[in-house]
Structures are given as structure tokens and as C-alpha cells.
Amino acid sequence: MSQQISSSRTLHRLVYISRQAFTPHMIADDEIDALIRASIRNNLAAAITGLLLVHDGWFVQVLEGPAEAVMTTYRRILNDPRHAESRVISAAPASCREFGDWHMCARQLSAADDAILKTLSQRDGFDPAKLTDRSALRLLKAVRGIQDRTALTA
Ligand SMILES: Cc1cc2nc3c(=O)[nH]c(=O)nc-3n(C[C@H](O)[C@H](O)[C@H](O)COP(=O)(O)O)c2cc1C
């Protein structure tokens, strides 16, 4: 992974999945809120943008920003006991920010969002093991779309 990081200033995008470690059920909303508040504070200072999908006991997160900042942030997140079994799906230079509107935001998929999973052929159950670098980014971009629409109608 580090071989793909050409320069600490180059824009990079890292996508990983991990399992929620602290509850077998959905993470509490107030816990997510606190996590996102801390993330926004740190990510703003480090020029990191991204999105965190929370679903069915899993996290799928994308981090974008200067290569070194992305790796430093990911290493810190890795050490967080609130999740485990983290797996990097992709880490590579990026030509532009896809999630530039948020220094971090979290989204939980609802039943109404089912169409997204259907699109990704995951309707029978969310199985992150099946996510590839392309399908993970597609999923996160679809969630970004929902987040955009929600923000507009809020
Ligand atoms: C799934 C998950 C995603 C996280 N994402 C971020 C993030 O994008 N940025 C960040 O600074 N911290 C993130 N954190 C929190 C960090 O692990 C850590 O708690 C936090 O950065 C500590 O910040 P503080 O030292 O300012 O309190 C995340 C934690 C988890 C479990």
C-alpha cells in the first residue's frame, strides 16, 4: 500500500471496511454523532474529506486528502477499539475529491435505501466481503447521493 503513495502531498483515497466491535447491534446514534464531531475537527485540520457508512454491524469509510494525512488518520482510526478486522479495500492516488463536501459525515442505510444494495447485488444481506474497490466506491458514491438529497430537503 505504501508503495502506491507517491508523494505526501498528492491527493489519495483510501477505502476500508471494518466490523463494529462494541455492540452486536447498531451503533448508538449519539456515539456516531460524537465520533463524527471529533472526526470533523481532526479532518478539517488535516484536509481530509470522506464519508462513513454504518450498516448492519459494519463500517465502510472513505478518506481523501494528502497521502500522508490519509495514512496518519487511518492508522489512528485502526487503533480505535470501537471496531476490528479492518480491511483496506483500496488505497491509491486520486485525481479529484469525490467526497469534498464533508470533512466527515455518517450515514446509516434504512429500509428505504434498499435500492442501493439491490443495485450492488447485495439485497440478500450486506456482505462487505464481496466489496471490490469498484463496488465499494460505487456504494459510497450512492450513499453520497442520498446524503446530498437529504441535506437539500432538510
Ligand atoms: C469507524 C471509525 C471511523 C473514524 N473516522 C475518523 C476520522 O475520519 N477522523 C478522525 O479524526 N477520527 C476518526 N475516528 C475516531 C478516531 O479513531 C479517534 O477516536 C479520534 O480521531 C480521536 O480524536 P481526538 O484525539 O481528537 O479525540 C473514527 C473512529 C471509528 C471507529
The ligand as an ORCA input file, in Angstrom:
! r2SCAN-3c Opt
* xyz 0 1
  C     -15.253      3.735     12.176
  C     -14.479      4.915     12.713
  C     -14.189      5.981     11.880
  C     -13.459      7.068     12.344
  N     -13.159      8.092     11.499
  C     -12.373      9.095     11.919
  C     -11.967     10.129     11.032
  O     -12.338     10.184      9.855
  N     -11.158     11.107     11.548
  C     -10.745     11.113     12.821
  O     -10.000     12.032     13.206
  N     -11.124     10.168     13.681
  C     -11.927      9.156     13.277
  N     -12.312      8.183     14.143
  C     -12.024      8.357     15.564
  C     -10.598      8.020     15.880
  O     -10.435      6.626     15.991
  C     -10.191      8.692     17.206
  O     -11.105      8.313     18.217
  C     -10.203     10.193     17.099
  O      -9.525     10.601     15.942
  C      -9.543     10.801     18.330
  O      -9.639     12.169     18.219
  P      -9.207     13.133     19.410
  O      -7.825     12.684     19.823
  O      -9.233     14.486     18.814
  O     -10.247     12.930     20.483
  C     -13.041      7.080     13.690
  C     -13.335      6.007     14.524
  C     -14.047      4.936     14.051
  C     -14.365      3.786     14.958
*
